[in-house]
């Protein structure tokens, strides 16, 4: 029964802050398919953890519905929802051995002792934890504790697995390694998984689908590559991957298709255009103001010619990438260009030209 | 998908957030709090405003009982004496403790831990036991009195009266000043003093301009605590006071002499008022003068290592400790003394006193053990549940819960005794003369030990542990049983042992509430002292002190701290 399908409709959770009510989760709706690895992503305070905790039953929603396989989940107490949960701080019971920690859920289900022993042994071996069975959590490293946490959640074969920023307390290399382990484990078991993180690289690396949250609202939902290629708001464009933003003017007011004029006078016809709404639309001063977004890996630098003249501020070596930070009069902010090979003739402090391929540019307008 | 029927508006209120177990426990706690904490104190307050013999009602309210403070000389003297002895004891205690705190924190001395541990001894011995030790030493036929007379021909002034009371109080409570100030000095960021040294300041100047201001809030707080304890003490002034009446002894007089509950309630109110003023000052200091200099380094401040400093440190500390535990040593000696006619040491030793205690006085010992034991059990259950509620639930009325538990703890024992006497002497629930009233009074006065200990422990426990347990399938009761109680067990046990050990010697509330059938160790000692049977009183006193000491040692082992930290 590990392929549970989740359906969240109009979920809202409000808190009293002083005299007023603040919505930590604001009218959120989404579906998670059976066996899917579904990630909720966003900056701190965006409501993703609160949503997860409401689905877990650790908090109560103000309104909305949560259905699992068609059954109303809200009337079920958290201890009877048969879900597994992994916490950021691991939350292992310090007074119990690893074996007892993992066996905890099984003991509560009053299973016979040899059944418990068998299943705990199997789960420990699944996560390569057999040598640590008789130790206490304090004797284990962070990565090992995290695996115990996962083992404890999986041992009673829950219908869903919930993970709340499980890797945040680990060092960078371990984080990358553990997320791959979690992903392959999930694929092997086929368990419906809800994952919460603020790390967009982590989210895009492991998820089947991604839900981007901001200030309590679900902004965009889709596969990682879709969200990266077609961000529907400036926020999403900036949050996922890196984005360069150039303020531009529509060549003909109100007509995005007519192309844009950059601040340095150059014109181009962006490959895609997205209509902004609400607060983001209000950041554009008038009907012919707009924002051009282009990813650093789509830009090119040339020593001799290009769309915009620029000055190279910094050249950084980042593992397999070289990042050029340039300054132009087409944009108030510095522009990032990322290439895989060093460019000849372009040095720090020197001048260069930025080449913008129109097809990869996205126009955000009112 | 069939979602049209799903609830879209307000979610059905599901009462699964806490099991019935929690509701039942919570209801029990609220009931107990109302009947045994709020009602007695409230009732006593009410009675203070009603004349003796009249039924309390809105029309019979009067300030006549309080008016006595303006008309009766005995009342005025008692009030003045309380304030005077409280202040004097506080100043003396501070003068004794400050150099000692500085020495332990800032001078390189061996056995610093032992010194700290030994300062706890005066705290856990019932103060009145030490009081009559001073009679043995400095009374008319006292050892020291006779020795000095033989040496110089002087006759020492009498130990009875203000000097004796102030001395005994100061020596009982100075450890509070020592522990708190020493703790503050130890926790202060050493870099501040080091910076002053690098700027060229001399050691003396640093002490005056840097160290002293930093620890002044701690000193002030400690002084207030000693004052609160001193004005609430009954045992010492009743044994050493003589004609010197203070508010607690005045209360005792009003009840034992006249059974005037109204007058004694009024006096208790005034005593409480003094206590509250001191507590408010304490709270103000904690809020406005919190110089928490928690540095990033765990290195301690530099210590004086010169031979002169070390000599002074050792001499002073061990001298103070000797004087502080002298009463207990004297009592122990007296318990084995066959003949002790005022010489330095007894002339003959015997076990007769212990034998007579064993044959005649097993009853009070058994009573004390039973009453303290039952009260401790109640404290454990009540204290743990309320500590959980206070540490975990975001109750809006949490301050009310904290106050209700801490108030009887800081109030003078006599006041709690008066409250219980007035509340359960008549009316719907009559408990006077029973064991129950003693158990409940004990519980009221000491539950704060368990409450504070467990609340602190629970605050350290990651709340996610409860979430994890719940998700794994545990209801609230199972989570408490399998996770919270095991993790809080050392704190529960430490609190319980503190409760039990300090109840064995409790006198302030007992003296008003005991009956012939339920005499305790402290009452037995009290009666023996008043009957001038000091040797036998010493025997029981020594047994009590040793028992208490061992239990507190056990508690500190269980809590994983040293003895001194338990009392901070």
Interface residues (C-beta under 8 A of the other chain):
Chain A: X7 X9 X10 X56 X57 X58 X60 X61 X62 X63 X64 X65 X67 X70 X72 X74 X75 X77 X78 X79 X80 X81 X82 X83 X84 X85 X87 X89 X91 X92 X93 X94 X95 X104 X105 X108 X109 X152 X153 X156
Chain B: X1 X2 X3 X6 X7 X8 X9 X10 X11 X12 X14 X16 X17 X462 X464 X465 X467 X468 X469 X470 X471 X472 X473 X474 X475 X478 X482 X483 X486 X487
